[in-house]
């Protein structure tokens, strides 16, 4: 499938007039109260809540590229408040009640992000919407039903979730061969580049210094060393998510997992009438190699999923450019689910990385002995989770004991990923097995393929 633009960070930047001009770099050595490494959602939210709590704080953010260069400006635009990590793994160091509190806190990020954008005048195309996970074969429907039961077992309010019949689901979006769907309410669609750029401007207006084009070469207690000078600060926050492997000493902390997207040309009104999608639902499917999609403000369809899942040695992409095979695979998913779109052109394709801890569970923390904190490893749920991370890190830096600082993800220790070539082999084997499992299920296998369970066991997913 031909595509007009491949890379150039993401479509989201094309949508707002192109890649922004960088702010000035760090002009030399300086002192600060807090130094934040990374100007994505995590770093910006942390700075925002710190400044709101204590306007006198001198906060410096150093960013290698520009604010929103990474996943914050490339994601699928799902402000989900989701909890996609293993509750059982958090239970090992916590309690059921505490995990439910964390689930509730994550869900609350949707309202909180919307509250801040309205209060600060950030226009990010936010629209409240349901999340629709569709099933197009028997095993997928079995998993959708199991997910509904799982959420109920974990005290998700009944009014927030629903199972839809094939007929009811098709009234939402006319997906081919639909068997049913699982709905989670109270989520939202967002234009991520508008959100991250708007948040950066607000943070600057509060007095935070953002230095772009500034690469961190090392950091330790009290010091962040960059190619432009050294920032001395008693509190340091590592907010580098999928790019963490590029920092010395963090090569195996979080694995940078690749995800890619395509976006169609604007969809004609006549075609929207065939498709439906009037509720602007966040759309995903119950396949093992799942997809994620949205209907954008101006009436395009974005479709995302895994391309080449991981590059050897934790390498990352070049300005969002992705492989032709990935573009073709995403187009195939789009036309399989929505064959009505087969004549649409693809205007843009891009990719980015998301951070994955070894146990696939997100963490946030602050080591008071070193003054170094961190948050991330969101495994694809960063648009909303980063907001809770920012609030939590602000409390931790300010040494405040709150409901947030007692949640199970705070100060968890996770072992590092294996050295190469083992992590490359593990991740690629996992996704090959997922692909085989999906193919067998699409071919008529009546129950979930055992290859999927094997895939999970390889990497502890």
LINHU-V343049 format. One record per run of one state. SS is the DSSP state (hx for helix, st for strand, lp for the rest). FROM is the first residue (numbers start at 0). TO is the last residue. If there is no record, write none. Layout:
# LINHU-V343049
ss=SS from=FROM to=TO
ss=SS from=FROM to=TO
This chain:
# LINHU-V343049
ss=lp from=0 to=1
ss=st from=2 to=5
ss=lp from=6 to=9
ss=hx from=10 to=13
ss=lp from=14 to=28
ss=st from=29 to=36
ss=lp from=37 to=39
ss=hx from=40 to=52
ss=lp from=53 to=57
ss=st from=58 to=61
ss=lp from=62 to=69
ss=hx from=70 to=72
ss=lp from=73 to=76
ss=st from=77 to=78
ss=lp from=79 to=85
ss=hx from=86 to=90
ss=lp from=91 to=94
ss=hx from=95 to=106
ss=lp from=107 to=107
ss=hx from=108 to=119
ss=lp from=120 to=125
ss=st from=126 to=134
ss=lp from=135 to=136
ss=hx from=137 to=152
ss=lp from=153 to=156
ss=hx from=157 to=159
ss=st from=160 to=164
ss=hx from=165 to=171
ss=st from=172 to=172
ss=lp from=173 to=178
ss=st from=179 to=188
ss=lp from=189 to=190
ss=hx from=191 to=204
ss=lp from=205 to=207
ss=st from=208 to=210
ss=lp from=211 to=214
ss=st from=215 to=219
ss=lp from=220 to=221
ss=st from=222 to=225
ss=lp from=226 to=227
ss=st from=228 to=237
ss=lp from=238 to=239
ss=hx from=240 to=245
ss=lp from=246 to=253
ss=st from=254 to=263
ss=lp from=264 to=267
ss=hx from=268 to=274
ss=st from=275 to=275
ss=lp from=276 to=280
ss=st from=281 to=284
ss=lp from=285 to=290
ss=st from=291 to=294
ss=lp from=295 to=299
ss=st from=300 to=304
ss=lp from=305 to=309
ss=st from=310 to=310
ss=hx from=311 to=313
ss=st from=314 to=314
ss=lp from=315 to=322
ss=hx from=323 to=336
ss=lp from=337 to=337
ss=hx from=338 to=340
ss=lp from=341 to=344
ss=st from=345 to=355
ss=lp from=356 to=361
ss=st from=362 to=366
ss=lp from=367 to=370
ss=st from=371 to=375
ss=lp from=376 to=380
ss=hx from=381 to=396
ss=lp from=397 to=402
ss=hx from=403 to=405
ss=lp from=406 to=408
ss=st from=409 to=409
ss=lp from=410 to=420
ss=hx from=421 to=441
ss=lp from=442 to=448
ss=hx from=449 to=458
ss=lp from=459 to=460
